[in-house]
């Protein structure tokens, strides 16, 4: 019955978009971090095209007041899912005004307290109706103009151009305006204490970039190549950026890597990096992916989930094209090879084809990108660019299906589009042979695959070849593969090759050496210690742990050297350091409690989930019975971020297999919040 009702609702809305066209939304909004709520006044301009009994506006668990249509109070129904309008409108132009109040359970997130508080949204397909009365149907495109009132000490960011701001004693109001229509899931809001810098694209588009105040010295490393990527896309795509401005803002505990809200991308704080962190994980690919969505997804939007690859496949592929522009053909082909290997492995169980709303994210994103690469190789670069340009211009600010794109390919090429659609979009699995055939045109890929094939050959047969490679200017993955193949070879035999690799200034090659040296020979110890100064927090973490474990006599010296390290956003180095310091009896014996409390504090609700998880993983090895640890785990399973919830649930499930921990969690229950109690009880059952 529930499924039938869902189908009826979807069908009703599909009918509505044919009979009613919502044009513009003017909203004045008042979010409250204190009450975890939002309220406001909304005005919608809409056209009734043909007779309709009921007009629906999606609105989850909202309260409405003063519903007025065309200047007169109107009766309405509120079923906690939709605002239902059944009188007061006429054929032609209409105006709807109302006031609403909501305490959203999702989509609008209130993070942190006091100075560290943030408010941000994540619409993800159809969820904006949890905080803004709007339209879950992506085919209803509206011009959204938002005015947001909030504390003047904060920055408020939304879609479009900031046309003005006003201030009174109570709050400041930011007036944002859009020029073109978009689907509701792309409406955004981000509030926090941010520093801002503005660049300009070659075409004159303002590029606003935000960071938290304490990260203001990380603009260059976080947003590296942003302008170059933007300028490349306008040239490569051949269609001018479709909006008036482009903003990017990182937020704490974001649910995903990034979200392509129209003209205003939100991304994870984890991608805010300094110069060293840039070498471990950077924002470049996510940056390019979300920007590509401004054309593929925001300007043109798939009509349904069946064609979702038109958004994610395109964004993934164009991000790779941007990286090709920045880092060259070898990098581009290597990334495609890694994706091909991932798709090949997944194809054993991932059997739903791309043109199906139930396909996996891997299919939509990465198989979609590979399908586009096959198509681009098949029709040629220039023809592909022409078809994409025609496709975007023809359907700008509209909704599309796969055949709309393929029709443009047909117009410019004799390429067998039907066969392509059948093999790459309608079939499950991954065409490995075709992928490898295309990749092998690249000299580096051919050499890389040849090296992989030699993995089982005797070391003496390939030693000379390995030496030649390590001394060459070959792209780093080939040298990494050599080092990985040396992992099980005794140090005496491979010493000369390791010495050559150590001379590299490429952090990727040196990291491979650090990771594969399970046993550090005494005569190599001094050289291995040089990893502690590498421009890679990951390499430093590996080296710190290995040296601490293998050379107990040097632990104090090692801890002194690394005592001020923090590492990435997840404090990887600080948390590892605390763990090792606590495990070294003779180091700061009078400060053990202080060090322990610090790591316990990192597991608390005062920090982002990535820091908390790192700390919990360590402290669970030190003192898993600590009530503060158990409380933090109980809180984790109520978190808004699903990855952290998954970690919490899996950890607790494993712990309560032992009766002692089950008893500890049961004793903890009365001390928890109601939400935490309910979540923990369900696991204990």
N, C-alpha and C positions, 0 to 999 in steps of 0.2 A: 504493500500500500504506500509506504514511504517513497519507494522508487517511482510509483505512478504519479504521486503528487509532485515529485521533483521534475519529472518529464513534463507534467502539465504546466509547472511554473516556467520552465525553460521555453516551452512552446508558446505560452502566453506572452512572454517577453519578446520572443521572435516576432510574434504578430504585432506587438506594440510598436516595434521599431519601423514597421511598415506603415503604421497608421498615425504615429506621433513622432515628431522630431524635436528633441530638446536642443536648443541652440546655445544658450548661455546660462552660466551660473554665476551670480554675485553673492559671495558669502562673507559674513563678518563673524569671526570665530574667537572664542575665549577659552583656551585650554587652561586647565588648572593642575599643576603638579601636586598640590596639597590634597586635592580631592580625587585625583586620578580621573578627571572628567573633562568633558568638552561641551560647550553650549554655543549657540549662535543663532543668527537670523540668516535665512536663505531666500534668495530670489531666483526663480527659473523662468526664462523666456522659452516658450515652446510653440510649435505649430501643430495643430490637429489637421492631418491630411485627409482622413476619412473617418466615418462614424466609428466610435469605440465606446464600450460601456464603462470600462474602468481603466484608469491610468495608474501604473505602479511605479513607485520609487523605492528602491531597495534601502532598507534601514533596519539594522539589527539592534533590537532591544533599546529603542529610543522612545522618548516622551515628546509629544508635539503640542504646541500651543498656537493660537492665532493663525489658523490656516485660512488664507485668503486667496481667492482666484478672481482675477480681473477686478480687483478692488472691493469684492464682497466676501464676507465670511462664508466658508463652504463646509458642508458636512464631509466627514472622512472616516476611514477605518484604519486602525493600527493593529496589525496582527503580530507585532514584535519582529517581523521579518521585512514587512513592506508598509509603506504609507500608501493607502488605496484611495484614490480620488474618483468620485462617481457623479459629481455635479459641478456646475459653474463654468465649465469650459465650453468652447464653441469651435466650429471649424474655422481654421485660419490661425491668426496670432493670438496667443494667450500669455498671461503672466501669473505665476504662482509665488506667494510669499508665505513663509511660516517661521516659527521659532522652534528650536529643538534642544534637547539635553540628552547626553549619553555618558555612561561610564564603561568604555570599551574593554572587553575581555581579551581582545587581540587587535592587531593591526596598528593601533596607536599605543606606543610604549612609553612608560614613564620610568626613566632609569636614574638611579642614584639619588642622593639627597643634597640639599643646600647648594654649596658652591659647585659641586660636581654633578648636579642634576642635568639631565637632558630629556627632551621629548622628541620622539621621531616616529615616522610611519613606515609601514611595509605592506603595500597593497597586494602584491603577489597574485596577479590574475583577476581576482574579483572580490577582494576583501575590504576595499575602501568604505563600503557601506556599513562597516562596524563603527566608523567615527564621523563619516560625512554622508548624509542622505544623498545617494547617487545611483549609479547603474552598474550592476554586476555584468550585464551583457556588454561585451567589448565592442559590439557593433553600434552602440549608442555613443557617438562622439560629441563632446560638448566643449565650449570655450569656458574654462574655469578661471575666475578672478577671485582671489582670496585676500581678505584683510584679516590680519591676526593681531590681537591685542595681548601684550605680555609685559613682564617686568623689563624695564629699559636697560637693565644691566646685562641682558642677554641679547644674542643675535637670533633673529627669526628668519628662516629661509623657506621659501616656497617656490612653486613653479612660476616661470615668466620673469618679467622685468619689474623691479621695484620702482614704482612711479612716484611714490612719496611716502613720508613717514611723519606722524604727528605725535606729540607727547603731552600728557597732563600729569597731575600729581600722582595719579593711581597707576598709570601704565603708559606704554608706548604702542602705537599702532603702525604696522607695516602694510602697505597697499601693493599687492602684486597683481600684475595684469598679463594675460595671455592674448595672443592675436589669432591663433589657430586652434581648432578643436582637437580633442584627444579623448581616449577611453578613460573611464573613471579610475581604473586601477593604477594609473600613472600620476594621480594627484598626490602631492607630498607635502610634508611639514617637517622641519627640523629646527629644534630650539636648543641652544647651549651657549657656553661662553667660548667663542671662537675668535681667532685672529684671521684676517683676510688679506689675500693679495690678488691683484688683478693683472692678467696678461691680455694681449689682444692677438687674435688669429690674423693670418695674412689678409683675410677678407674683411677684417674689422669687427668680428664678433668678440664681445668681452668674455674672457674666461676667468670666472671667479673661483678661487681656490681657498678652502677653509681648513684650519687646523685648530685643535685645542690650544689654549694660551700657552700651556707649558711645552708645547711642541713647535713653537714658532720658528725654531732654528732648523726644522726638518722639512721646510717647503721644497728646497731644491732636490733633496734625495727622495722624498715621497712622490712629488709630481714630475719627476724627471721625464723628459721627452713629451710632456702633455701637449705643448703647442705643436711640436713636430707631428704628432699623431693626428691632431685636429686638421692641420694643413694638408697632410697626406690624404686623409679621408675625403676632403672636399675635392681634391684632384682625382683620386682613384675612383670614387663613386660617380663623380661627374655631375652631382646635384648639390647645390648650395645647402649648407646646414639649414634645416627647416625652421629654426626658432631664433629668437632675438638675442638670446644670451645662453651661456652654459656655465653651470655651477657644479661643484663637487664638494661634498662634505663627509668626513669620516665620523662615525658615531660609536659609542661604546656598546659592546655586546650585540652587534648587528647579527641578524639571523643568517645571512649569507655573505658571500664575498662582496657583492654590490647589487644595486637595483637602479635600473635606468629610468627613473621618473622623468617625465618630459622636462627637458632643459635643466634638470637638477638631480644629478646622481648622488645617492647615498652609498657609502661603502664602509667596510669594516675597519675599525681602529687598528686591527692587526696589520694593516698594510701601511701604517704610518711608520716610517723607518728613518734611521740615521744613515750615514755613509757606509758603516760596516753592515748594518742590518740589511741594506739594499742588496748585498751580495748573497744573502741567504734566501730572502723572499721579498719581492718588490711588487709594486702596484701596476707595472706596465701592462701586463696582459689583461687584467681586470679593467684597468683604465680604458684600454682600446675596445674591449668587449662592450662595456656599458656605453661608450660614446657611439659605437656602431649602431647600437639599438636606437639611437635618436632618429635614424633613418628607418632601420629594420625593426619594427615593433611599435615605435612611437608615432612616426609619420604615417607609415602603413602598418596595419595590424591584422593578424590572421583572424579570419571569421570565427574559427572554432579551434579547439584543442587538436583536432585532426591535422591541422596545418601549422602547428606550433613550431616546427622546424624552420619555417620561413622567418622566424624571429631568432631563435637560439642558434640554429645552424649558420645563418648569415653572420650573426654577431661573433660567433666563435671563429669563423673563417676569416672575416675581415680583421679581427684582432691578430690572427696569424700573418695576414698580409702586411699589417702595420709593423709587426716584428721583423718580417722579411726586409722591409724597407730600412729598418733601424740596424739589424744585425746580420743581414745577408742571406743568400740562398741556402747555405749549409745549415744554418740555424733553423730556418723555415722547414726544410725537409726533415731534419732531425725531430722536430716537434710533431710533424705529421707521422713519422715512423713510430714514435712513442704512442701516439693516439691509435695507430693501426694495431699495434701490439695489444693495447688495452681492449680494443674492440674485438680482436680475434679471441682473446681469453674470455671475454664476456659473452660472446656469441653462443657458447655452449648452453647457457641458461637464459640469456636475454633474447627472447624469441619474438617479441612484438615489433612489427615493422614501423618505420618512421611515420607513415600516414595513418596513425592511430592515436587517439587522445590518451590511450593508456601506455604508450611507449615510454621507455625509461628516459631519464634526463641524459644519460650517456648517449642514447640514440638521437634525441632531439639536438643536443649540442655537438657532439663529436662525430657521430656518424653523419649528421647533417652537414658538418663542415667538410668531411671527406667526400660526400656526394657532390658538393659544390666544386671541390678541387677536381674531381673526375670530369665534371661538366666543363669547367674552365679549360682543362687540358684538351678536352674533346672538341670544343668550338673555337679555341684560341683566345688569347688574352683580350685582344681588341674587340672581337665579337661579343665576348662575355661582358665587357665593360659597357658596350653599346646596349645590349639587352637589359642589363641592370638599370641603366640610366632611363631607358624607355619605360621600363616597369615602374620605377619610382615616380616618374613624372606623370604617368597615366593614372596611377592610383593614389597620389598624394592625399593624405588626410582621409583616406577611405580604408575599407577592409578588403582583404584578399584571400584567395585560395591558391593552392599549388599550381593549378592549371593556368592561372593568370600569369604567373612567372614563366612557366614553360612555353606558353603561347608567344611570349616575346623572344625566347630562344629560337623557336621555330621560324620566326620572321627573319632572323639574321643568319641562319645556318641550315644546312641540310643534315645536321647531326640527328641521329635517331633518338628523338626525345621519348618516344613510347617505350623503347627498349631500356633507356636510362631510368625512366619512372618505374618500370617493372622491376628491374634488378636492384636499384638503389633505394627506392622509396616504398615499394609495395612488398618486397621480400624481406624475410628476417635474415639474420646472419650478416657476415661481413665478407666481401669479395677480396680475400687476401691477395690472390694472384694478380688481380688488376692493380691493386694498390702498390704491391712490390714492383710490378712492371713500370709503373709511373715513377716511383721513387728512385729506381735504379738508373734512371737517366742522369741522376746527380752523382758525380764522381765520388764525393765524400761518402754518400750512402752506400755505394757499391763497395768501397774499401772497408767501411764499418761492418757491413754484413759479412764480408770475407773474413775479417778478423774474428767475428763471432763464431763462424763455422770452424775455426781452428782451435776452439776452446779445449777440445779433448786431445789435441796433438801433444806429444812429449815436449817438455820445456826446452830441451836442448835444440829441438828442431825449429823453434820459433824465437829463440833468444836474440839472434842477430836482427831479425825483423823488428822485434820489440824495441831494440836499441835504436834502430833507424827511425822508428815512429816517434819515440820519446824525444829524440834530438831534432825532429822536424817541426815545421810550423802547422802541422795537422790540427784540424778543429778539435777542441778538447774532448768530445765524447769518445774519439778513437783512443786517445791516451788514457782516458778513464777505463775503457774496456781492457786495455793492456794491464793496468794496475789491478783491476778486479780479477783478471786471470792469474795474476801473480800471488793472490791472497793466500793460497795453500802451499806455495813454494817456500822452502826453507830460506831464511834470511841470507845465509852464506851464499846460496846460489843466485839470489836475485839482488844482492847488495848493490852491485854496479848500476843496475837499472833504477833502483829506488833512489840512489844518489842523484841520478840524472833528473828524475821526476821532482826531487826536492828543490832543484834549482829553478823550477818554474815559478813565475809570478802570477799564475792563474789559480785563483782560490779553489776552483772546481777540481783541479788535478791534485793539489795539495790536500784537499779535504778527502779525496779518495784514498790517498796514502794513509792519512790519519785513521780513517775508519777501518782499513783492512789490516793494519798492524796490530793483530790481536796480542802478540807477545813482543815487547820492546827489548831488543838486545841491549846490553849495557854499553857497548861501543857505539850504539846509535841513539842513546838516551839524550845526549846534548842536542843533537839535531832534531829529535822528536819534540823537545821542549820549545823549539822555535814556533811550533803550531800555536802555542799560547799567545803569540803576538800576531797571528794571522788576522786579516780583515774579514773574518767570518765568525759570528757568534756560535754557529753550529760546530765549526772546527775546534774552537776553543773549548766548548763543552765536552766534546769527544776526548780531546787531549787531556783536559783537567781530570776527568774521571779515570782514564787509563793510567796516567802517571800516578795519581793518588793510590790506585789499587795495586800497582806493580812495584812502587818504590816507597814503602811505609816510612823509611828513614828520612825522606824528604818532604813529608806531608806538611809540616809547619811552614817551611819555606814556600811551598806551593800555595798554601792557604793565604799566606801573607801577600803573595804576588797578586792573588785574584780577589782579595777581600772587598774591593770597591766595584767589582763588576756587577752590572745589572742585566745586560743582554737585550733580548728582543722585548716587545711589548708584554709578552707573557712572563717576563723576568726569569727566563730559563737559567741564566748563569747565576743569578742571586739565589734562587731556590736550590740549585745543585750545590752551590757553595755552602749554604746553611746546612744541607744534609751531610756534606763531607766534614764540615767543622764539628757538627754534633757527633759524628762517628770517629773523631780523632780525640781520644781521651786527654792527651797532654796539651791540646790547644785550647787556650782561654778557659781553663776549668771553672773559674768563678763566674763565667758569663753563659754557661750552658742554658740556664732557664731563660735568659734574655733572648738567646738565639732561637730556642725552641718556640717561645712565644711569638717571635717574628714570623716564623714559617706557619704557625697556627693562624696568625692574623691574615696571612695571604690566602688562606683557605676560607676566610669569612666573607660575608655579604658586602664588605666594603670594597671589594675588588671585582674586576671583570672575570667572566667565567673561565677564560683561558689561563689567567693567573691562578684562580681558585683550583682548577683541575690539576695544574702542574704541582701546586702545593699539596693537594690531597693525595696525589699519586706518591709523593715522597713521604709525607707524614704517616700514611697508612703502613709504610714499611718500618717506621720508627715506633709509633705508639697507636695502633689501630683502635685501642679501647678508650682513648680519650673522648670524653663526652662532647667536647667542642668539635672534634673530628666527625663524630656521628651526627651531631646537629647540623653541621655544614653539609653532610651528605643528604640528610633529610630535606634540607632546604633546596639542594640541587635539583631534586626531582619535582620541584614546583616552579623551576626557573622558566622564563619565556623562551630560552634558546634550546631547541630540541636536541642539539648535539650534547649539551651539558646534561640535560635530563637523561639521555641515553646512557651516558657515563655513570651518572648517579644510580640509575636503576640497575644496571649491570653489576656495579660494585656491591650494592646492597644485597642483590639476589645471591651473589657468590658468598658474601659474608654470612648471611643467615642460614647457610647450609650447616654452619657450626652452631650448636645450641648456645654457646656462651655469648655469641654476638646477637643471636635472636633475642635472648633475654635482655641484653643491654639496650637494644632498640625498643623492646616492649616497655622497659622501665623509662625510656626517654619520652615516650608518647605524651604524657600529661604536660610536659614542659614545652611542647611545640605549639605552633599556631594551628588553628582549625584546618587550614588548607594543607599544612605539612602533615598533620595527623591523618587526614583522609588519604593522602597519597601514600604515606608509609604503611597504613593499615592494609591497603590493597596489595602491597608487596608482601607483607607478613602473612596474608592469607594464602 
